[in-house]
Amino acid sequence: MNRWYMLTVVGKDRPGIVAKVTTALFDGGCNLGEASMMRLGGSFTIMLMVELPEPAGVLQRLLEPVASSLGLQVHVDAIDGQLHHHREPDARISVYGADRAGIVARVTALLAEAGLHILELESHVAGSRESPLYIMHIEGYAGQGIDALRRVLERVKGEGIEVSLEPVETMIG
Amino acid sequence: MKILTYPDERLKQVSQPVAQFDERLRTFVARLEETMRASPGGVGIAAPQVGCFQRIVIVDVSSRPKSANNGRLVLINPEILSWEGMATSREGCLSVPDYTGNVMRAERITVQACDELGSPREFLCNGFEARAVQHEIDHLDGLLFLDRLVSRRTDLFRRKRYGNRKSA
């Protein structure tokens, strides 16, 4: 029986976490699906699709030893997601500017209004402590077309952030 | 014709040059083209994708009105003579269903090849068409776009370094 969980693991970053977590999962009879690991602000974060024909508590217990030895927080959700459900982005948006609160909310609210379905988002705070720089990279599916996105992004001009939009033209060969 | 999909190991093999430019070749090219056109979104195909390990590719990006192109290209024993500019863009493959990824390719290439009658031809390809030609020629050497993936983050930083691709 296929039963998929979304496993979230967060903790202080150090080398070897992925190996130890995934070895515990493999030894416990799990199969892994798609995963995304990021180091965010010095923390280790990973989200993993895990297939295990057992209740959620079994998965949670399986990870207890490795979680306590590495000081990791583990969270398990049953999901009805499945593999082979990729959706292709057709728009890429890059944003950067002096860091301040509200950039993500401002830009993504406009994009949502213009029909963007965000498929991937990653952002970084770079620069220095005194003058931090916010950088965000979004890929998504433009439900109302690229021009709709272009039009709403015109509105952030003059707000101190640089926004560029380009179509993603996937070549299938 | 049926398209091989990875992990079929045959996709990793190197194809041989075409020696005979005969009616059999032309029949095969016609069937290969039919297969390409029957595949949703497919703008190129290489003979090894249908299990024929000969150096034959077809590219036709003319369905993309915005990109400059040479129309229907049948490239037999193709060689890329020159490359210019590198850019990252997204690719998928008829032989790798349900996945697309970012790949670095030359933006402009000159390619030499024979046509179906064996006459040598030379083409200048740009942008989308250049990517398609490079993707298909890779198949002849047993390479998939999976062999050339770059991460999203690499993409982001490379684009920054090369800098001047700001879109309107």
Interface residues (C-beta under 8 A of the other chain):
Chain A: H84 H86 E88 P89 S94 E120 E122 I135 H137 E139 S164 L165 E166 V168 E169 T170 M171 I172 G173
Chain B: S39 P40 G41 G42 V43 G44 I45 A46 V59 R64 S67 S89 R90 E91 G92 C93 L94 D98 Y99 T100 F128 R131 A132 H135 E136 H139 R152 R153 L156 R159 R165 K166 S167
